[in-house]
């Protein structure tokens, strides 16, 4: 039964009621006759008689409620609310009704009525849901992921309301050709079923915290430049790139839901990463850094005395005090990339500790061969050392650097010239075929099997092997596995913490025993 409050076909002028009604265009002739049936569905209706919205209801966080409230207060209603024509239950327009309720607290007489459109569909029906979703898409501040989910639901509702449009229904040959053409055009516009399904999958598997942060960045306040972090423009540009790039989205949803916010934060704020020497340009980089950072302090409760490494520069008094004169049979190191200027100081520091009878210094120096030998030459001559050619670590076939960048080392041995037609055939002992990359702790991490081979060729059992750039501890672990005594240092605290994790993961230190000892 219709409410007496509804006055059909009678819309008062703005000066006759509190609410300001949007003026309808003046229609003439046949157009006016056709429009009359729909115009009578718009009426002024008492706000307090709209059903389905609790009195204590709060605005949705997705809705621009404050903007709606200010707009209505200044200019009046800017769109109609949808309610059921018989039950007067609210179908769409929740924020507008809440705004009228709030304004009615100040001036009940002025804001007692609201412009509504009477709808025949019942609340909860597919048609009502379709209309509500359509209103949400127009007014609420959804991000791309939420919009994709709503649009996919609209597609399902439309096929439910109009079964003849559903894919797979019977069609004539001409209709099928048209449908095929439309499907191809949709694919060009990224609107085909497969692309939308991927978008919906990304939205469904994305952590809600990430979606909320993306939405909040649109109206975020500028970041404090004194914090030394990223600017708001940088953060917003990365969030925008993520919203529009399915590759980035699919990388993030691969990781567990609970890890996504932390990885997302590293992607937006690379300066907060503990692994500071690795660039974070995309989500895949952020995932790698997150996993590397997780290894830092993983076994922090274990005492430092269990690990043959300290956090110090080798040239510092603390580092020099740990090694006796003439006691080291092998210095084996992978110097920091692009820091060949350290080489003279390395020789000045290492030579006094070197065994003067059979000590050796082996340095992995990267691919700057000419620069390396130019810099290292004076130091070799100064201390009377002999350059014994190189050992080459050849990366496995198929890797990015297998052909162009074999990693080179100085070694003390007889130089052997190798001439071979077949690149895979190495008849002598100056080549090591790499076991493949190990990058679970750090991007500069070297494979332990490769360093085991080096240590076996360059030292004897029970020799002392020292690495002044221990990093993730590859040299130390390889030495222990081959029966050598080892010691190392690194001035990067985060790297030494990763080394401790590496020792435990390799089974060299027990993670549970109260008095854990080296198990080698």
HELIX and SHEET records of a PDB file:
HELIX    1   1 UNK A   14  UNK A   16  5                                   3    
HELIX    2   2 UNK A   29  UNK A   39  1                                  11    
HELIX    3   3 UNK A   47  UNK A   49  5                                   3    
HELIX    4   4 UNK A   65  UNK A   75  1                                  11    
HELIX    5   5 UNK A   94  UNK A  104  1                                  11    
HELIX    6   6 UNK A  126  UNK A  139  1                                  14    
HELIX    7   7 UNK A  144  UNK A  161  1                                  18    
HELIX    8   8 UNK A  163  UNK A  165  5                                   3    
HELIX    9   9 UNK A  173  UNK A  188  1                                  16    
HELIX   10  10 UNK A  193  UNK A  205  1                                  13    
HELIX   11  11 UNK A  208  UNK A  217  1                                  10    
HELIX   12  12 UNK A  225  UNK A  227  5                                   3    
HELIX   13  13 UNK A  232  UNK A  244  1                                  13    
HELIX   14  14 UNK A  246  UNK A  253  1                                   8    
HELIX   15  15 UNK A  257  UNK A  268  1                                  12    
HELIX   16  16 UNK A  270  UNK A  272  5                                   3    
HELIX   17  17 UNK A  283  UNK A  294  1                                  12    
HELIX   18  18 UNK A  304  UNK A  306  5                                   3    
HELIX   19  19 UNK A  317  UNK A  320  1                                   4    
HELIX   20  20 UNK A  340  UNK A  342  5                                   3    
HELIX   21  21 UNK A  343  UNK A  350  1                                   8    
HELIX   22  22 UNK A  351  UNK A  353  5                                   3    
HELIX   23  23 UNK A  369  UNK A  382  1                                  14    
HELIX   24  24 UNK A  448  UNK A  458  1                                  11    
HELIX   25  25 UNK A  474  UNK A  481  1                                   8    
HELIX   26  26 UNK A  493  UNK A  505  1                                  13    
SHEET    1   A 4 UNK A  42  UNK A  46  0                                        
SHEET    2   A 4 UNK A 113  UNK A 119 -1                                        
SHEET    3   A 4 UNK A  81  UNK A  84  1                                        
SHEET    4   A 4 UNK A  90  UNK A  92 -1                                        
SHEET    1   B 5 UNK A 309  UNK A 310  0                                        
SHEET    2   B 5 UNK A 485  UNK A 489  1                                        
SHEET    3   B 5 UNK A 464  UNK A 467  1                                        
SHEET    4   B 5 UNK A 330  UNK A 334  1                                        
SHEET    5   B 5 UNK A 360  UNK A 364  1                                        
SHEET    1   C 3 UNK A 407  UNK A 410  0                                        
SHEET    2   C 3 UNK A 390  UNK A 394 -1                                        
SHEET    3   C 3 UNK A 431  UNK A 433  1                                        
END                                                                             
